[in-house]
Amino acid sequence: MSKFILALSFICTTFFVHSKQITVSVLTELNIEVANVVIYLTPKNPTPSNTSNEIAIMDQVNTQFLPHILAIQKDTQVRFPNSDSIKHHVYSFSTANTFELQLYKELHADPLLFSKLGYVELGCNIHDWMLGYIFVVDTPYFGKTDNKGNLTFDLPEGEYQLDIWHPRIQDDFSSLSKQLTLPGESEIKIILESPLLPDVNQYEEESGEFSDYE
Amino acid sequence: MKKNRANFLIMNKTLKWKIAIHSKTLPLFFLSLLTLSVDGLAVEVKGLVQLNYVKADEQSSWFDKDTGILAYSKDSANVQQAFIELSDNFSNGLSYAVVANYYQLGEQNVGISQAQVSYKPLSSNKLRWRGRVGFFYPKLSLENVDTGWLSPFTYTQSAVNSWVGEELRAVGLELTLYSPGRTRNSPVSWEFHGSLFKANDPLGTLISWRGFAMHDRQSLNNERVPFAPYPSVIQQDRIFHPNYVEPFHELDGNIGFYLGTHIEYYKQSTLRYYYYDNQANPLAVSQERLYAWRTKFHSLALQHKFDGNTRVLGQWLSGSSVMGERFVYIDFDAWYVMLSHKHKAHRISLRFDKFKVREDDIFPWDPNNSDGQGVTMAWRYDLDKNWQIGVEQHINWNSADIRATLSQDIEIDQQQSLAVLQYRW
């Protein structure tokens, strides 16, 4: 029992001592926060792969992909349910994963495995305005910025490469990459040089309500 | 021998003219497609039934061979709409859709209103194409956007699209070149449509003699639409045409065409322009004395959504139609503007229609001038995803010179009230 308590306290001490919190913010050249940016930190000393067995979800709701951008770790399976009462025909021509899925209402397609890194652009061959993304990273430390353009991580001490991705960012992504050593800075700001591409998300706000050829 | 050959040629020509859309060909074709698809993937079945109680106008309808421009003649309970749509999509980009309807009103109660096979290859290009063949509507209406070409706004449709539903359908091929805005990071999407079609030669008959009407009765394949027995139309010493039209006939072998373009700003604002010309030979006449009417028109439809709940839409139609050696020649114009607002499960729509037909032909004893205007207001409420209730009030003021030939008043006011229960699945 005493050995167990000793081990537990060692683990806790290790965790609390070595875990560091950092907050990453993404801002445009006009200092406007950018939401939904994928941020991922890849450790310099690779950690053992600990991909969870959870299945990620890319749903279709009101003829939109939900979420618009889904970030996942490599070798994660993604399920494509269809919450609409109409069918969808989801496809991707991206090199990271090329596929097509017929999504009938009330029928469930098998989940797909995403093993290649990079972004996968999704479309629907029935509803041309639908557009979604899956971004595949090779680290367990990733997430998306909130509406204020912020994302907070709890990370073990060590060296990391910080990268970001978003479909509207025109800057060269490698130029936005940063090397980090933890402990170190706890707040990191990434300011984009080029303006964002136009926000075509308005397509989703005004998507078709009626089932025929609107 | 020569005589036999000549007879054969005449028969052959008659057969060719009479092909139209053979009543049995379409159902058989799509039944075989359905059988094929059942082996492959699940067929998607959608359906809708609307039951109504109508408080009708005193003036009887063209369905009762009278001169009213509203569909119902008596206060009554009716099956207003009933249809099943079968469709399926295949991974190679092929899909099909068939709409089979039941109507209580009219001479043909069961039939097909749309049947098409489409091909839309998967593409990541900014410029894409797709095509369809079959028996279909050009996509010129922004009003008829619900399944089965119904309007989700009012029950009694605009004069423009009531006419499209009763007399217009393409039996042919449509090719579309299009570019979705999202693929170009642009708010603007566009489509360009071109079609070659047959079997719509009598188009224009109803608006020339009866005038524009307002209803939701779509004509079915091989359908016959009646109208009043105007003496100038039916008498042997006059035009000598039956008091009905079968709109989906091929009478002269000519191929018609239409061209259309759609431009969208996001999904917020939409413009659709079409030019339609059935290229009919107005001298062609069938054995039952149906004429080919050379009918051509422009259609411009616009819609703007102020937000997700409120929209304004409208359409303007302008064209001409001629039959025989200018026995009948008309210019027609019709337009509507509609405001529709959705609040939770409620939708309220208000539409104003105006329409006019003016003649310029050789027979003064066959007066074809008609015009009118109408207001339609509907409230529809979704009880759940299957059930909907609604009420509608319609009123119009219309005039048709040809009523004088039946000793009726040229000008009449009409009104109609509807209460509708709808179930869809």
Interface residues (C-beta under 8 A of the other chain):
Chain A: S85 K87 H89 Y91 F93 E100 Q102 Y104 K105 L107 E121 G123 N125 I126 D128 W129 L131 L197 P198 V200 Q202 Y203 E205 E206 S207 G208 E209 F210 S211 D212 Y213 E214
Chain B: L41 A42 E44 K46 N89 S91 G93 K120 L122 S124 K139 L142 N144 V145 D146 T147 G148 W149 P152 Y178 P180 G181 R182 N185 S186 P187 S189 Y266 K267 Q268 K305 G308 K385
